[in-house]
């Protein structure tokens, strides 16, 4: 039997406007340590905006999500439009503000957000095939909206963030508080979430939660 194939959706490089680099890298490391294969994907469009990660200022430029994500994936990345649930055993979405800016409009629109079309399609395909999906940090808010649109009510976590918890529940799910070193597993719906930098104080705490999420996702795959 070959390695399990785990799709990873990225959406830029950096926690202020794309994928959180620690969370994405630790996800890739945990997948490798588990003996599985990571397949990275990103939307082909531009990020909603670009931010200077030193000053925090918005920059007057545009950047391609897949080009920026290739920095994390070391060039091994494909357009999200080419991803198919039939080719994957599981799917994981790292966090970073891009997960709620580029993969959905959650940070702008809250519980009424829309999900980037290819992200929504792939999540629906995975759910329909009964294949597990993991989401990290703020990404569970985007996952919540996509699952709601698919008619699925799941158990999710965004750590102890009360605003996100309220929005998750407004989208028809149950929010469960969690430490960053833990993950919340919904075996019925095959969904795993961990808060990571929503409430983590160190990269070590993020590693513990992400490692548990990856192990749970792969065990269910």
N, C-alpha and C positions, 0 to 999 in steps of 0.2 A: 504494500500500500504506500502511495506517495505521501508527501507532506501535505498537511492541511493548508489551504490557500485562504489567507485572511486579507480582505480588502481594507485599505486605510484611506479615508477621505481627508485630503489636505486642502487648504484654501489660501495659501500665502505663507510668509515666513516671518513670524514675530507676533507676540501676544497682543499687541495693540491694534493690529489691522489684519492679521491672518491666523495661521495655526500657531499655537503655543509651542515653541521649539523644544522645551524640556518634555512636555507631555507627548509630543509626536515622537521624539527620539526614544524616550523610555518605552513607548508602545512598540516601536520597531525592535528595540532590544529585547523586550519581554517575549515578543513573537518568535524571535530567533532562538532565544534560550529555551523556549517550549518546543523547539523542533519543527516549527511551522514556517511557512513562507509568507512574507508580506508583499502585497501588490498595491502600490500607491496610485491614487487617482486624484485629480483635481478638476474643477470646472475650468472651461477654456476662456471664460470672460475676464474682465478686469475687476480687481478688488474695489469695494465701495469707496474707499479712500486710502491714502498712504500716510502713515504717521512716523515722525522722527522718534525712535525708541529711546533716545537720550534726553531730549527736551520735552517730549510729549506733544509737540506741535504738529498740526496737520501740514502736509507738504503739498505744493502745487504740482503734482505729477500723478500719472496713472501707471499701474503695474499689473501685469498679467498674473492671475492666480496660479496657473500651472507653471509658468516660468519661475516664479518665486518659490513655489512648493518644491520644484526640482532641486533647490538648494538643500532642502532637508532630505529628499529622496536620493541624493547624489546622482540625479539625472535619470533614475529608473522610475519613470512615472508616465501614466497614460491619461488621455482626456476622460473625464468622468462619464461622458456620453458613451464611451466604449465599454464601461463596466456592466456586467450582467450577473445576476444572482446565480444563474446556472453554472458559472465559472468559479464561484466562490463558495467557501464553506462557512464563512462568517464575515462580519463587517464591523469596523471600529472607527469612531469619529473622535479624534482628539479635540481639545478645547482651544482656547484663545478667542479673543473678541471676534475674529473672522468667522468663527463657527456660528455666531449670532448676528453677523453683519453681512457676510458673503454667502453662507449656506442657507441663511434665512434672514428675515428682517426683524428678528426678535428684539434686538436692542433698540430699534426705532418704534416698533409697533406692539411689543408685548404679546399677550395671548392672542391677539388678532393678526399675528405675523403671517407672512407667506413664506414658503420654503422654496429654495432654488430648485427649478424643475427636475434636473437630473438627480439631485440629492433625494428629492421626494420619490422619484420613480424607483431608484435603487432600494430605498428603505421599504417601499411597498412590495417590491419583488422579493426581497429577503423575508419579509413577514409572511407573504403568501406561500413561500417555499418552506416556512418553518425553520428558517436558519437564523442563528443568533446575531444580535446587533449590540454593540457596546458603545457608550457615549461618555465622554470625559468632560469635567469642569462645567462650562456653560452649554456645551453641545447637547445635553439632555433637554434643554428648552426647545431646540430645533427638532430633536427627535420626537418630543411630545406633540408638536404640531403635525409632523408627518404621520405619526401613529393615529392621532385624532382623525385626520383626513381618511385614514384607512379603516376607521371604525374600531380601533383597538384601544382599550383602556389598560394602562400598565402601571407598575410601581417604579418610580424613578427617584433619583436624588440629585440635589444641587447643594449638598452639604447642609448648612444652616442658614442659607440666604432666604429670608422670609418673603421678599418680593418675588423671587423666582419660584419659590414653593407655591405661592398664591397663584401665579400664572399657570404653573404646571397643573394645579388642581382645577383651575378655570378651563383648561383644555381637556378635562375629563379623566385625569389620572390621579393616582395617590402619591403624594410626596412623602418620602421617608428621610428624616434627618440622618446624616452620616458623617463620621470622621473622615479626614482625607486619607487615612491609612486603611480604610475599609472600602468595600463596594456593596451595592445593593443588587441582589439577584432576583429577578422575576422569572421563575422557571416556566410558569404557564405561558407567558408571552415571549420567552427566550430573549429577554432584555437585561443587560447589565450596565450599571452606571456607577461612577465614582466622582467625588467632588474635586479632587486635585487642588488646583490653585484657587478654587472658590473659597477654601478655608485653610489650605496648607500653609505652614510656616517655613517649610524647607523643601528642597528637591528630594530629600530622603523620604519625607512623608508622602510626596507625590509618587515616588517609586513604589512604595509599599502598596498604595491603592491601585495604581495602574497595573502592577504585577498581578494582584489578585483579580482584577477585572479581566486581563488577558487570559489568565489561567481558567477562569470561569467560562469565558466565551469559547475557548478552544475545547474545554471539556464538553460543552454542549454541542459543539459542531459535529 
